[in-house]
Amino acid sequence: MTQTIQTPEQQKWLTKLLGYTYEIHYNPGKENVVADALSRVEESPIEGECVLLTFPVSSLITQLQSFFSTNNAGTKLMQKALHDPKMQQKFQIKRGLLYFKNRLFIPKEADLTNSLLQEFHSSPAGGHSGIQATLARLSATFYWPGMHKDVKKFVNACSVCQHNKYSTHPPYGLLQPLPLPQQVWEDISMDFITHLPPTHNRSCIWVIVDRLTKFAHFIALPTSFTAASLAPIFITEIYRLHGAPKTIVSDRDRVFVSQFWRALFHHLGTSLAFSSSYHPQSDGQTEVLNRCLETYLRCFVSDEPQLWLRFLALAEFWYNTSFHSAIGMSPFEALYGRKPPNLVHYSPGTSKINSLDELLTQKTQVLNVLKENLTKARNRMIIQANRHRQDHNFE
């Protein structure tokens, strides 16, 4: 075999012939006549020739066989399986092992259940599967009493699963709603609608809502804004109408809200040192309002999205004069104590309010009804939210 191996066919046949002792004789083409099947001489097989067959044997099988043959509990169990007619209906003995419905029976006394759980759950083949998947993989081959309970306990206590898997149970903790406001425009929530089509250098909407009356203001903002730049806008649009709020609920980070408070106090000219408390919670009303506002604008400017700024003031009036299910009236009526104006011209003498005292009395009554309706709405929200949550005490 001094010839250089060059072609793929030569490489193929070389690997097949390496295990043989042979000689290569060259025959010219005329003399290289293909022999027929009848001329082939059948050689007798070489005596003593054998094929090597290997297979792995699990140490678990060896341990079980030793347990059933040497351990007192194991021998008693094997004897009972041989002579008890009831056990013979479900148990079988094969090669020194006990089988339950064609599954290898693992006695508790053998102390092998933990090793099996480790192998069928924590190994790469087990893949840290869940309770049902681990139980199905394990019960296909093995059986022992209380297998489901042991698998559930082992999987729930697996530290790797606890650190790396997502949670499938309901979130811990019941809903803790925000405290009910006592006066109008003392407690507000604010949010932002961004990435709108640019028009007149405006592409954002600042949504500010009074948490008691649900009265809202929609303010168009430029694309880039900061907490400091929002403070003078807040004074112009909100403070001049309703005064300074006591609390602000926002899904923005604590740094943004803190900077907004400081900028607001600076523009108001106060020298008092206020510190903003951070409570990461929200009643979600601004998120709902954002969806309503986006739907309103989409209905009117879907053909020409750049016209959203033209309809923003109309959207604010529409929302504030619409019936609100949580408060049982419109935000306009909740704030001003009277029905919102309609398009019909007002005729003098049709009003039932005869004096300022009656106006203030009606205002107080509306405020009380407003608080009662808000309390009912908050209770409904708590009940609905807690249906998908569970109470949990952290120790």
C-alpha positions in Angstrom: 0.0 0.0 0.0 2.6 2.5 -1.0 0.3 4.2 -3.5 -1.0 7.6 -2.5 -4.7 7.6 -1.4 -6.3 10.4 -3.4 -9.9 9.6 -4.4 -12.9 9.3 -2.0 -13.5 5.7 -3.2 -9.9 4.8 -2.1 -10.5 6.4 1.3 -13.8 4.5 1.6 -12.3 1.1 0.8 -9.2 1.8 2.9 -11.2 2.1 6.1 -13.0 -1.1 5.3 -9.8 -3.1 4.6 -7.7 -1.9 7.5 -8.8 -4.7 9.8 -7.8 -7.5 7.4 -4.5 -9.1 6.3 -4.5 -9.2 2.5 -2.3 -8.9 -0.6 -3.2 -7.0 -3.7 -2.4 -8.6 -7.1 -2.8 -6.7 -10.3 -4.5 -8.4 -13.2 -4.7 -6.9 -16.7 -8.1 -6.1 -18.0 -8.2 -9.0 -20.4 -7.4 -11.5 -17.6 -9.6 -9.9 -15.0 -12.7 -12.0 -15.6 -15.4 -11.7 -13.0 -15.9 -15.0 -11.2 -19.4 -16.4 -11.1 -21.2 -17.5 -8.0 -20.7 -21.2 -8.7 -16.9 -20.9 -8.9 -16.6 -19.3 -5.4 -15.2 -21.6 -2.8 -16.9 -21.5 0.6 -14.4 -21.4 3.4 -15.1 -23.1 6.7 -15.5 -20.7 9.6 -12.5 -20.3 11.9 -13.0 -22.2 15.1 -13.1 -20.0 18.2 -14.3 -16.9 16.3 -16.8 -14.9 18.2 -18.5 -11.5 18.3 -17.9 -9.1 21.3 -21.3 -8.0 22.7 -21.3 -5.4 25.5 -24.1 -3.6 27.3 -24.2 -1.4 30.3 -25.6 -2.5 33.7 -27.0 0.1 36.0 -25.6 0.1 39.5 -29.2 0.5 40.6 -30.1 -2.9 39.3 -27.1 -4.4 41.2 -28.1 -2.6 44.4 -31.7 -3.8 44.1 -30.6 -7.4 43.5 -28.4 -7.3 46.5 -31.2 -5.8 48.6 -33.7 -8.5 47.6 -31.1 -11.3 48.2 -29.3 -10.2 51.4 -31.5 -7.7 53.3 -34.1 -9.1 55.7 -36.8 -6.7 54.5 -36.0 -7.6 50.9 -36.1 -11.3 51.4 -39.3 -11.1 53.3 -40.9 -9.1 50.5 -39.7 -11.6 47.9 -41.2 -14.5 49.9 -44.5 -12.7 50.3 -44.6 -12.0 46.6 -44.0 -15.7 45.9 -46.7 -17.1 48.3 -49.3 -14.4 48.7 -52.1 -14.8 46.1 -53.1 -11.2 46.3 -49.5 -9.9 45.5 -49.2 -12.4 42.7 -52.0 -10.7 40.8 -49.9 -7.5 40.5 -46.3 -8.4 41.4 -43.8 -10.5 39.4 -40.3 -11.7 40.1 -37.8 -11.5 37.2 -34.0 -12.1 37.5 -34.0 -11.5 41.2 -36.0 -8.2 41.0 -39.6 -7.5 42.0 -41.9 -5.9 39.4 -45.3 -4.2 40.0 -47.4 -4.1 36.8 -44.2 -4.5 34.7 -42.5 -1.6 36.5 -39.6 -2.1 38.8 -40.7 -2.0 42.4 -38.5 0.2 44.7 -38.9 -0.6 48.4 -38.7 2.3 50.9 -36.1 0.3 52.8 -33.7 0.3 49.9 -33.1 4.1 50.2 -33.0 4.5 46.5 -35.9 6.9 45.9 -33.9 10.1 46.5 -31.2 8.9 43.9 -34.0 8.2 41.4 -35.6 11.6 42.0 -32.2 13.3 41.6 -31.6 11.4 38.3 -35.0 11.9 36.7 -35.4 15.5 37.7 -32.1 17.3 38.3 -30.0 15.6 35.6 -29.7 17.0 32.1 -32.0 14.2 30.9 -34.6 15.2 33.6 -34.3 18.8 32.7 -35.7 20.1 36.0 -39.2 19.3 34.6 -42.3 20.0 36.6 -44.2 17.7 38.9 -46.3 16.0 36.3 -43.5 15.6 33.7 -41.1 14.2 36.3 -43.7 11.8 37.6 -44.6 10.6 34.1 -40.9 10.0 33.2 -40.3 8.2 36.5 -43.5 6.1 36.7 -42.9 4.7 33.2 -40.1 2.5 34.7 -40.4 2.5 38.5 -43.0 2.4 41.2 -43.1 2.8 44.9 -45.9 3.7 47.3 -46.4 7.4 47.7 -44.5 8.2 44.5 -46.6 11.3 43.6 -46.2 12.8 47.1 -42.4 12.3 47.0 -42.0 13.8 43.5 -44.1 16.8 44.5 -42.1 17.4 47.6 -38.8 17.0 45.8 -39.7 19.3 42.9 -41.1 22.0 45.2 -37.9 21.9 47.3 -35.5 22.0 44.3 -33.4 25.2 44.7 -32.4 25.3 41.0 -36.1 25.4 40.0 -36.9 28.1 42.6 -34.1 30.4 41.3 -34.5 29.9 37.6 -38.2 29.2 36.8 -41.0 31.6 36.4 -43.8 31.6 38.8 -47.2 30.0 37.7 -49.2 30.6 40.9 -51.3 33.7 41.5 -49.3 36.7 42.7 -48.8 37.0 46.4 -50.6 39.7 48.3 -54.1 41.1 48.0 -54.8 44.4 46.3 -54.1 47.4 48.5 -56.0 50.3 46.9 -55.0 53.9 47.3 -56.7 55.8 50.1 -59.9 57.6 49.2 -59.3 61.3 48.5 -61.2 63.8 50.7 -61.2 66.9 48.6 -61.2 67.6 44.9 -57.9 68.1 43.2 -55.9 67.3 46.3 -54.8 63.9 45.1 -54.0 63.5 41.4 -52.6 60.9 39.0 -50.7 61.6 35.9 -49.4 59.7 32.9 -48.1 60.3 29.4 -49.1 59.1 25.9 -46.1 59.2 23.7 -45.0 58.5 20.1 -48.0 60.3 18.5 -47.6 61.7 15.0 -45.7 65.0 15.3 -47.8 68.0 14.7 -46.9 71.6 15.6 -43.9 70.3 17.4 -46.1 68.2 19.7 -46.1 64.4 19.9 -47.0 63.6 23.5 -50.1 64.1 25.7 -49.8 64.7 29.4 -52.9 63.2 31.1 -53.7 64.6 34.6 -56.7 63.2 36.5 -58.3 64.2 39.8 -58.6 60.9 41.7 -61.8 62.0 43.5 -64.0 63.4 40.7 -62.1 61.7 37.8 -62.0 65.2 36.1 -59.1 65.2 33.6 -56.9 67.6 31.7 -55.1 66.7 28.5 -52.0 68.8 27.7 -50.0 68.5 24.5 -46.2 68.3 25.0 -43.2 68.3 22.7 -41.3 65.1 22.0 -38.5 65.8 24.6 -39.5 67.0 28.0 -38.1 66.8 31.5 -39.5 67.1 35.0 -38.1 70.6 35.3 -39.8 71.7 32.0 -43.2 70.3 33.1 -43.4 72.4 36.3 -44.2 75.8 34.6 -46.7 74.0 32.3 -48.4 72.5 35.4 -48.6 75.9 37.0 -50.2 77.4 33.9 -52.7 74.6 33.2 -53.5 73.0 36.6 -52.3 75.2 39.5 -54.1 78.3 38.2 -57.4 76.4 38.2 -57.1 73.9 41.1 -54.2 74.8 43.3 -51.3 72.6 44.3 -52.0 68.9 44.9 -51.1 67.0 48.1 -50.2 63.7 46.4 -49.3 62.6 42.9 -49.6 59.0 41.6 -47.5 58.2 38.6 -45.9 55.2 37.0 -42.7 57.2 36.3 -39.6 56.4 38.4 -39.1 58.1 41.8 -36.3 60.3 40.5 -38.6 61.9 37.8 -41.4 62.5 40.4 -39.0 63.9 42.9 -37.5 66.3 40.4 -41.0 67.4 39.3 -41.9 68.2 43.0 -38.7 70.2 43.5 -39.2 72.2 40.2 -42.8 72.9 41.1 -41.9 74.3 44.5 -39.2 76.3 42.9 -41.5 78.0 40.4 -44.1 78.6 43.2 -41.4 80.5 45.1 -41.8 78.5 48.3 -38.8 78.1 50.6 -40.2 75.2 52.5 -38.1 72.0 52.4 -40.5 69.2 51.2 -39.4 65.6 50.8 -41.4 63.4 48.4 -42.4 59.9 49.7 -42.2 57.1 47.2 -45.0 54.5 47.2 -44.8 52.2 44.1 -48.6 51.7 43.7 -51.3 52.9 41.3 -55.0 52.6 41.0 -54.7 52.2 37.2 -57.2 54.9 36.4 -54.8 56.9 34.1 -54.0 53.7 32.2 -57.7 53.2 31.5 -58.2 56.9 30.6 -55.3 56.6 28.2 -57.0 53.8 26.3 -60.2 55.9 26.2 -58.4 58.9 24.8 -56.5 56.9 22.3 -59.7 55.3 21.1 -61.4 58.7 20.8 -58.6 60.2 18.7 -58.3 57.1 16.6 -62.0 57.3 15.7 -61.8 60.9 14.5 -58.3 61.2 13.0 -57.5 57.7 11.7 -57.5 59.0 8.1 -55.3 62.0 9.0 -53.4 61.2 12.3 -51.6 64.5 12.2 -54.9 66.2 13.2 -55.0 64.7 16.7 -54.0 68.0 18.3 -57.1 69.7 16.8 -59.4 67.2 18.6 -57.6 67.1 21.9 -59.7 69.9 23.5 -62.9 68.3 22.3 -61.7 65.0 23.7 -61.2 66.6 27.1 -64.7 68.0 27.1 -66.1 64.7 25.9 -64.5 62.7 28.7 -65.3 65.1 31.5 -69.0 65.2 30.5 -69.4 61.5 30.0 -71.0 59.2 32.6 -68.4 57.5 34.8 -69.4 54.1 36.2 -67.1 54.4 39.3 -68.6 57.6 40.6 -72.1 57.2 39.2 -72.0 60.6 37.4 -69.9 62.6 35.0 -66.6 64.1 36.2 -68.1 67.5 35.3 -71.0 67.1 37.6 -68.8 65.7 40.4 -66.6 68.8 40.2 -69.1 71.6 39.7 -72.2 70.1 41.3 -74.4 70.5 38.2 -75.1 68.7 35.0 -72.8 69.5 32.1 -74.1 72.0 29.6 -75.7 70.7 26.5 -76.1 72.2 23.1 -79.6 73.3 23.7 -79.9 77.0 24.7 -80.6 77.6 28.3 -84.0 79.2 29.1 -84.1 81.5 32.1 -86.4 80.4 35.0 -86.1 76.6 34.4 -83.4 76.1 37.1 -84.5 74.6 40.4 -81.6 76.4 42.3 -83.0 79.5 43.8 -80.1 80.7 46.0 -76.5 80.3 46.7 -77.3 78.3 49.8 -79.2 75.7 47.8 -76.3 75.6 45.4 -73.8 74.9 48.1 -76.1 72.3 49.7 -76.5 70.5 46.4 -72.7 70.7 46.0 -72.2 69.0 49.4 -74.8 66.3 48.5 -73.1 65.6 45.2 -69.8 65.3 47.0 -71.3 62.8 49.5 -72.9 60.7 46.8 -69.6 60.8 44.9 -67.7 59.4 47.9 -70.2 56.7 48.4 -70.1 55.6 44.7 -66.3 55.7 44.8 -66.3 53.5 47.9 -68.6 51.0 46.2 -66.4 51.0 43.0 -63.2 50.5 45.1 -64.8 47.5 46.9 -65.8 46.0 43.5 -62.3 46.5 42.3 -60.8 44.8 45.4 -63.2 41.8 45.0 -62.5 41.4 41.3 -58.7 41.8 41.7 -58.5 39.4 44.6 -60.2 36.6 42.7 -56.9 36.1 40.9 -54.6 36.7 43.8 -53.9 34.9 47.1 -53.0 36.2 50.5 -49.6 35.3 51.8 -47.8 36.0 55.0 -44.0 36.5 54.6 -42.0 35.4 57.6 
